[in-house]
Amino acid sequence: SGVSYTIDTLRELRQIYPDKELYFIIGADSVAQLHTWNSINEMLQLATFVAAGRPGYEGVMEEVVHHLGAAAAERIMLLHTPEYDISSTEIRTRLHEGASLAGLVPRAVEQYINAHNLYKRQG
């Protein structure tokens, strides 16, 4: 319960899998904000960040270098993938409201989310 930081998860995963390479997948919009994340420099040592492209974030790596330095950019991989203008926050909000995800995620993904009761509000 309470505030949970990504750094805590990465530290725990590093303890569980000390010999494995960790990858943290995020959207390019999140990359633009990495400099504001708690313990970001340690996080970049614990995992390689993989950023999926998002519309409007073509210059995000220059922003990373500006805020975190060139060495940080070596730990962030920008994928060149089809770009979707949808955020995980929007998906979770729609699920909390009981709205359909049709057209936002593949049907198989929506079925998996529903079958496993993912992103349901607790309590």
Biotite code that builds the C-alpha atoms (Angstrom):
import biotite.structure as struc

atoms = struc.array([
    struc.Atom([0.000, 0.000, 0.000], chain_id="A", res_id=1, res_name="SER", atom_name="CA", element="C"),
    struc.Atom([1.073, 3.585, -0.447], chain_id="A", res_id=2, res_name="GLY", atom_name="CA", element="C"),
    struc.Atom([3.322, 5.126, -3.041], chain_id="A", res_id=3, res_name="VAL", atom_name="CA", element="C"),
    struc.Atom([5.239, 2.665, -5.181], chain_id="A", res_id=4, res_name="SER", atom_name="CA", element="C"),
    struc.Atom([8.284, 3.695, -7.187], chain_id="A", res_id=5, res_name="TYR", atom_name="CA", element="C"),
    struc.Atom([9.657, 1.903, -10.231], chain_id="A", res_id=6, res_name="THR", atom_name="CA", element="C"),
    struc.Atom([13.107, 1.914, -8.638], chain_id="A", res_id=7, res_name="ILE", atom_name="CA", element="C"),
    struc.Atom([11.779, -0.400, -5.906], chain_id="A", res_id=8, res_name="ASP", atom_name="CA", element="C"),
    struc.Atom([10.539, -2.880, -8.496], chain_id="A", res_id=9, res_name="THR", atom_name="CA", element="C"),
    struc.Atom([13.819, -2.779, -10.416], chain_id="A", res_id=10, res_name="LEU", atom_name="CA", element="C"),
    struc.Atom([15.845, -3.324, -7.243], chain_id="A", res_id=11, res_name="ARG", atom_name="CA", element="C"),
    struc.Atom([13.717, -6.335, -6.348], chain_id="A", res_id=12, res_name="GLU", atom_name="CA", element="C"),
    struc.Atom([13.956, -7.770, -9.865], chain_id="A", res_id=13, res_name="LEU", atom_name="CA", element="C"),
    struc.Atom([17.736, -7.314, -9.788], chain_id="A", res_id=14, res_name="ARG", atom_name="CA", element="C"),
    struc.Atom([17.884, -9.322, -6.542], chain_id="A", res_id=15, res_name="GLN", atom_name="CA", element="C"),
    struc.Atom([15.723, -12.089, -7.994], chain_id="A", res_id=16, res_name="ILE", atom_name="CA", element="C"),
    struc.Atom([17.529, -12.157, -11.368], chain_id="A", res_id=17, res_name="TYR", atom_name="CA", element="C"),
    struc.Atom([21.094, -10.985, -10.684], chain_id="A", res_id=18, res_name="PRO", atom_name="CA", element="C"),
    struc.Atom([22.511, -12.434, -13.915], chain_id="A", res_id=19, res_name="ASP", atom_name="CA", element="C"),
    struc.Atom([19.752, -11.337, -16.292], chain_id="A", res_id=20, res_name="LYS", atom_name="CA", element="C"),
    struc.Atom([19.548, -8.224, -18.431], chain_id="A", res_id=21, res_name="GLU", atom_name="CA", element="C"),
    struc.Atom([16.478, -6.229, -17.444], chain_id="A", res_id=22, res_name="LEU", atom_name="CA", element="C"),
    struc.Atom([14.476, -4.197, -19.948], chain_id="A", res_id=23, res_name="TYR", atom_name="CA", element="C"),
    struc.Atom([11.898, -1.610, -18.984], chain_id="A", res_id=24, res_name="PHE", atom_name="CA", element="C"),
    struc.Atom([9.392, -0.869, -21.747], chain_id="A", res_id=25, res_name="ILE", atom_name="CA", element="C"),
    struc.Atom([7.769, 2.564, -21.849], chain_id="A", res_id=26, res_name="ILE", atom_name="CA", element="C"),
    struc.Atom([6.352, 5.005, -24.349], chain_id="A", res_id=27, res_name="GLY", atom_name="CA", element="C"),
    struc.Atom([8.405, 7.834, -25.817], chain_id="A", res_id=28, res_name="ALA", atom_name="CA", element="C"),
    struc.Atom([6.142, 10.280, -23.983], chain_id="A", res_id=29, res_name="ASP", atom_name="CA", element="C"),
    struc.Atom([7.427, 8.818, -20.703], chain_id="A", res_id=30, res_name="SER", atom_name="CA", element="C"),
    struc.Atom([11.039, 9.088, -21.879], chain_id="A", res_id=31, res_name="VAL", atom_name="CA", element="C"),
    struc.Atom([10.576, 12.845, -22.099], chain_id="A", res_id=32, res_name="ALA", atom_name="CA", element="C"),
    struc.Atom([9.794, 12.842, -18.365], chain_id="A", res_id=33, res_name="GLN", atom_name="CA", element="C"),
    struc.Atom([12.466, 10.415, -17.148], chain_id="A", res_id=34, res_name="LEU", atom_name="CA", element="C"),
    struc.Atom([14.535, 13.213, -15.641], chain_id="A", res_id=35, res_name="HIS", atom_name="CA", element="C"),
    struc.Atom([11.701, 13.725, -13.107], chain_id="A", res_id=36, res_name="THR", atom_name="CA", element="C"),
    struc.Atom([11.572, 10.071, -12.007], chain_id="A", res_id=37, res_name="TRP", atom_name="CA", element="C"),
    struc.Atom([12.757, 9.059, -8.550], chain_id="A", res_id=38, res_name="ASN", atom_name="CA", element="C"),
    struc.Atom([16.314, 7.602, -8.674], chain_id="A", res_id=39, res_name="SER", atom_name="CA", element="C"),
    struc.Atom([16.453, 7.669, -12.486], chain_id="A", res_id=40, res_name="ILE", atom_name="CA", element="C"),
    struc.Atom([20.250, 7.371, -12.643], chain_id="A", res_id=41, res_name="ASN", atom_name="CA", element="C"),
    struc.Atom([20.195, 4.173, -10.595], chain_id="A", res_id=42, res_name="GLU", atom_name="CA", element="C"),
    struc.Atom([17.283, 2.882, -12.680], chain_id="A", res_id=43, res_name="MET", atom_name="CA", element="C"),
    struc.Atom([19.331, 3.371, -15.841], chain_id="A", res_id=44, res_name="LEU", atom_name="CA", element="C"),
    struc.Atom([22.085, 1.263, -14.282], chain_id="A", res_id=45, res_name="GLN", atom_name="CA", element="C"),
    struc.Atom([19.656, -1.525, -13.360], chain_id="A", res_id=46, res_name="LEU", atom_name="CA", element="C"),
    struc.Atom([17.775, -1.765, -16.664], chain_id="A", res_id=47, res_name="ALA", atom_name="CA", element="C"),
    struc.Atom([17.886, -0.846, -20.303], chain_id="A", res_id=48, res_name="THR", atom_name="CA", element="C"),
    struc.Atom([14.894, 1.294, -21.192], chain_id="A", res_id=49, res_name="PHE", atom_name="CA", element="C"),
    struc.Atom([13.078, 0.447, -24.402], chain_id="A", res_id=50, res_name="VAL", atom_name="CA", element="C"),
    struc.Atom([10.870, 3.242, -25.661], chain_id="A", res_id=51, res_name="ALA", atom_name="CA", element="C"),
    struc.Atom([8.070, 2.692, -28.145], chain_id="A", res_id=52, res_name="ALA", atom_name="CA", element="C"),
    struc.Atom([7.501, 5.592, -30.505], chain_id="A", res_id=53, res_name="GLY", atom_name="CA", element="C"),
    struc.Atom([4.563, 7.906, -29.879], chain_id="A", res_id=54, res_name="ARG", atom_name="CA", element="C"),
    struc.Atom([3.190, 10.654, -32.138], chain_id="A", res_id=55, res_name="PRO", atom_name="CA", element="C"),
    struc.Atom([4.802, 14.006, -31.424], chain_id="A", res_id=56, res_name="GLY", atom_name="CA", element="C"),
    struc.Atom([7.905, 12.663, -29.647], chain_id="A", res_id=57, res_name="TYR", atom_name="CA", element="C"),
    struc.Atom([10.363, 12.422, -32.522], chain_id="A", res_id=58, res_name="GLU", atom_name="CA", element="C"),
    struc.Atom([13.040, 14.517, -30.728], chain_id="A", res_id=59, res_name="GLY", atom_name="CA", element="C"),
    struc.Atom([12.769, 12.791, -27.388], chain_id="A", res_id=60, res_name="VAL", atom_name="CA", element="C"),
    struc.Atom([16.349, 11.473, -27.320], chain_id="A", res_id=61, res_name="MET", atom_name="CA", element="C"),
    struc.Atom([17.755, 14.981, -27.653], chain_id="A", res_id=62, res_name="GLU", atom_name="CA", element="C"),
    struc.Atom([15.672, 15.909, -24.617], chain_id="A", res_id=63, res_name="GLU", atom_name="CA", element="C"),
    struc.Atom([17.094, 12.940, -22.692], chain_id="A", res_id=64, res_name="VAL", atom_name="CA", element="C"),
    struc.Atom([20.655, 14.024, -23.456], chain_id="A", res_id=65, res_name="VAL", atom_name="CA", element="C"),
    struc.Atom([19.809, 17.587, -22.414], chain_id="A", res_id=66, res_name="HIS", atom_name="CA", element="C"),
    struc.Atom([18.446, 16.485, -19.023], chain_id="A", res_id=67, res_name="HIS", atom_name="CA", element="C"),
    struc.Atom([20.390, 13.322, -18.196], chain_id="A", res_id=68, res_name="LEU", atom_name="CA", element="C"),
    struc.Atom([23.539, 13.457, -20.317], chain_id="A", res_id=69, res_name="GLY", atom_name="CA", element="C"),
    struc.Atom([24.818, 11.427, -23.243], chain_id="A", res_id=70, res_name="ALA", atom_name="CA", element="C"),
    struc.Atom([25.593, 8.368, -21.094], chain_id="A", res_id=71, res_name="ALA", atom_name="CA", element="C"),
    struc.Atom([21.893, 8.021, -20.211], chain_id="A", res_id=72, res_name="ALA", atom_name="CA", element="C"),
    struc.Atom([20.964, 7.923, -23.889], chain_id="A", res_id=73, res_name="ALA", atom_name="CA", element="C"),
    struc.Atom([23.105, 4.780, -24.231], chain_id="A", res_id=74, res_name="GLU", atom_name="CA", element="C"),
    struc.Atom([20.731, 3.006, -21.804], chain_id="A", res_id=75, res_name="ARG", atom_name="CA", element="C"),
    struc.Atom([17.568, 4.023, -23.679], chain_id="A", res_id=76, res_name="ILE", atom_name="CA", element="C"),
    struc.Atom([16.627, 2.307, -26.933], chain_id="A", res_id=77, res_name="MET", atom_name="CA", element="C"),
    struc.Atom([14.068, 4.059, -29.108], chain_id="A", res_id=78, res_name="LEU", atom_name="CA", element="C"),
    struc.Atom([12.061, 1.569, -31.147], chain_id="A", res_id=79, res_name="LEU", atom_name="CA", element="C"),
    struc.Atom([10.792, 2.505, -34.561], chain_id="A", res_id=80, res_name="HIS", atom_name="CA", element="C"),
    struc.Atom([7.339, 0.968, -34.423], chain_id="A", res_id=81, res_name="THR", atom_name="CA", element="C"),
    struc.Atom([3.890, 1.932, -35.626], chain_id="A", res_id=82, res_name="PRO", atom_name="CA", element="C"),
    struc.Atom([2.797, 4.821, -33.437], chain_id="A", res_id=83, res_name="GLU", atom_name="CA", element="C"),
    struc.Atom([-0.509, 4.805, -31.604], chain_id="A", res_id=84, res_name="TYR", atom_name="CA", element="C"),
    struc.Atom([-1.953, 7.869, -29.983], chain_id="A", res_id=85, res_name="ASP", atom_name="CA", element="C"),
    struc.Atom([-3.270, 6.024, -26.941], chain_id="A", res_id=86, res_name="ILE", atom_name="CA", element="C"),
    struc.Atom([-1.840, 5.923, -23.442], chain_id="A", res_id=87, res_name="SER", atom_name="CA", element="C"),
    struc.Atom([-1.958, 3.190, -20.831], chain_id="A", res_id=88, res_name="SER", atom_name="CA", element="C"),
    struc.Atom([-3.648, 5.702, -18.530], chain_id="A", res_id=89, res_name="THR", atom_name="CA", element="C"),
    struc.Atom([-6.468, 6.141, -21.029], chain_id="A", res_id=90, res_name="GLU", atom_name="CA", element="C"),
    struc.Atom([-6.838, 2.369, -21.360], chain_id="A", res_id=91, res_name="ILE", atom_name="CA", element="C"),
    struc.Atom([-7.004, 1.912, -17.571], chain_id="A", res_id=92, res_name="ARG", atom_name="CA", element="C"),
    struc.Atom([-9.524, 4.760, -17.257], chain_id="A", res_id=93, res_name="THR", atom_name="CA", element="C"),
    struc.Atom([-11.761, 3.173, -19.900], chain_id="A", res_id=94, res_name="ARG", atom_name="CA", element="C"),
    struc.Atom([-11.567, -0.167, -18.108], chain_id="A", res_id=95, res_name="LEU", atom_name="CA", element="C"),
    struc.Atom([-12.455, 1.431, -14.758], chain_id="A", res_id=96, res_name="HIS", atom_name="CA", element="C"),
    struc.Atom([-15.476, 3.031, -16.453], chain_id="A", res_id=97, res_name="GLU", atom_name="CA", element="C"),
    struc.Atom([-16.522, -0.274, -18.018], chain_id="A", res_id=98, res_name="GLY", atom_name="CA", element="C"),
    struc.Atom([-15.977, 1.089, -21.533], chain_id="A", res_id=99, res_name="ALA", atom_name="CA", element="C"),
    struc.Atom([-14.867, -1.009, -24.481], chain_id="A", res_id=100, res_name="SER", atom_name="CA", element="C"),
    struc.Atom([-11.292, -1.023, -25.719], chain_id="A", res_id=101, res_name="LEU", atom_name="CA", element="C"),
    struc.Atom([-12.415, -1.752, -29.294], chain_id="A", res_id=102, res_name="ALA", atom_name="CA", element="C"),
    struc.Atom([-10.060, -0.096, -31.755], chain_id="A", res_id=103, res_name="GLY", atom_name="CA", element="C"),
    struc.Atom([-7.553, 0.830, -29.041], chain_id="A", res_id=104, res_name="LEU", atom_name="CA", element="C"),
    struc.Atom([-5.897, -2.548, -28.482], chain_id="A", res_id=105, res_name="VAL", atom_name="CA", element="C"),
    struc.Atom([-6.015, -5.804, -30.436], chain_id="A", res_id=106, res_name="PRO", atom_name="CA", element="C"),
    struc.Atom([-9.084, -7.914, -29.598], chain_id="A", res_id=107, res_name="ARG", atom_name="CA", element="C"),
    struc.Atom([-6.857, -10.654, -28.126], chain_id="A", res_id=108, res_name="ALA", atom_name="CA", element="C"),
    struc.Atom([-5.344, -8.128, -25.700], chain_id="A", res_id=109, res_name="VAL", atom_name="CA", element="C"),
    struc.Atom([-8.785, -6.940, -24.586], chain_id="A", res_id=110, res_name="GLU", atom_name="CA", element="C"),
    struc.Atom([-9.873, -10.557, -24.076], chain_id="A", res_id=111, res_name="GLN", atom_name="CA", element="C"),
    struc.Atom([-6.747, -11.311, -22.023], chain_id="A", res_id=112, res_name="TYR", atom_name="CA", element="C"),
    struc.Atom([-7.274, -8.223, -19.844], chain_id="A", res_id=113, res_name="ILE", atom_name="CA", element="C"),
    struc.Atom([-10.891, -9.204, -19.214], chain_id="A", res_id=114, res_name="ASN", atom_name="CA", element="C"),
    struc.Atom([-10.169, -12.903, -18.666], chain_id="A", res_id=115, res_name="ALA", atom_name="CA", element="C"),
    struc.Atom([-7.553, -12.099, -16.006], chain_id="A", res_id=116, res_name="HIS", atom_name="CA", element="C"),
    struc.Atom([-9.432, -9.155, -14.425], chain_id="A", res_id=117, res_name="ASN", atom_name="CA", element="C"),
    struc.Atom([-6.488, -6.846, -15.006], chain_id="A", res_id=118, res_name="LEU", atom_name="CA", element="C"),
    struc.Atom([-6.686, -3.171, -14.043], chain_id="A", res_id=119, res_name="TYR", atom_name="CA", element="C"),
    struc.Atom([-9.850, -3.611, -11.977], chain_id="A", res_id=120, res_name="LYS", atom_name="CA", element="C"),
    struc.Atom([-10.250, -1.223, -9.092], chain_id="A", res_id=121, res_name="ARG", atom_name="CA", element="C"),
    struc.Atom([-9.681, -2.895, -5.754], chain_id="A", res_id=122, res_name="GLN", atom_name="CA", element="C"),
    struc.Atom([-12.102, -2.530, -2.850], chain_id="A", res_id=123, res_name="GLY", atom_name="CA", element="C"),
])
